[in-house]
Amino acid sequence: MSDATKAVLEGGPDDLPERIVSVPTPGPDIKIPFRGGFEHFRSTTREEQTSQGLLPVYEWWERTELPG
């Protein structure tokens, strides 16, 4: 059974600090603040066995910058 409050992030910046993140509300997208912008991850149909259990995998699809 999956732990729906956490997810595995795949792709995106190599220096992203965490690859297993808390997900307040599971949904189709996760937005992670990083270096003055956001890294966007989309849900997949895959799950990955981790030290924290079986978690859904979200893969990176784009970055948006914050104005300023």
VOTI-307566 format. One record per atom (N, C-alpha, C): residue in one letter; x, y, z. Coordinates in steps of 0.2 Angstrom, whole numbers, plus 5000, padded with zeros to 4 digits. Atoms other than C-alpha are relative to their C-alpha. Layout:
N
aXYZ/...
END
This chain:
68
m500449945000/m500050005000/m500450065000/s499649945001/s500750174995/s499950055006/d500149954996/d501050315007/d499950074997/a500249955004/a500050454999/a500250075002/t499749934997/t500850595010/t500750014998/k499349995002/k502550575002/k500049984993/a499950025007/a503150554984/a500850004998/v499350005002/v504850524975/v500050044994/l499949965005/l505450654963/l500549984995/e499650025005/e506250604947/e500250054995/g499849955005/g507250714935/g500150075004/g499949934997/g507550904937/g500750015002/p499349984998/p509050984944/p500449955004/d499650054996/d510450874950/d500150015007/d499949984993/d510650974966/d499450025004/l500649994996/l508850974971/l500149965007/p499850034994/p509050944990/p499749945002/e500350064997/e507750814993/e499649964994/r500450045006/r507050674981/r499449965003/i500650024997/i505750614994/i499750065003/v500349944997/v504550754998/v499349985003/s500750004998/s502950775008/s499650034995/v500549975005/v501450804997/v499450025005/p500649984996/p500050905007/p499449974997/t500650025003/t498750854995/t500249964993/p499850045006/p499150714982/p499550024994/g500449975006/g498650774965/g500449994994/p499650025006/p499250774947/p500750044999/d499449965000/d500650904950/d500350015007/i499649974994/i501950954963/i500450054998/k499649945001/k502751124964/k500550015005/i499549994995/i504451134973/i500450074999/p499749945000/p505151304977/p500849985000/f499350025000/f507051304972/f500350064996/r499649955004/r508251444967/r499750054997/g500449955003/g507051584964/g499549984995/g500550025005/g505851484955/g499649945003/f500350064998/f504851324955/f500249944995/e499950065004/e505251154949/e499349965000/h500650035001/h503651064942/h500149934999/f500050085000/f503350874944/f499349984998/r500650035002/r501950774936/r500049935003/s500150074998/s501250614943/s500149954994/t499950055005/t501650454934/t499549945003/t500450064997/t500750284936/t500549955003/r499550044997/r502450214943/r500050015008/e499849994993/e502850184961/e500749975001/e499350024999/e504550154969/e500049985007/q499950024993/q505050054984/q500650045003/t499549964997/t506050164996/t500049985007/s499950014993/s506650165014/s499450025004/q500649974997/q505050255018/q499349974997/g500550045003/g503950125009/g499950014993/l500250005007/l503050114992/l499750074999/l500349935001/l502850294986/l499950014992/p500149995007/p502150364970/p500650044997/v499449975003/v503450434957/v499750064996/y500249945004/y503250614950/y500650024996/e499449985004/e504350664936/e500050074998/w499949935001/w505050834932/w499750024993/w500249985007/w504250924917/w500250084998/e499949935001/e504651114919/e500250045006/r499949964995/r505351254928/r499750074999/t500349945001/t504551424931/t500450055005/e499649954996/e505551584937/e499550055004/l500449954997/l504851704950/l500250074997/p499849945003/p504851884944/p500450045005/g499649964996/g506152004951/g500749985000/
END
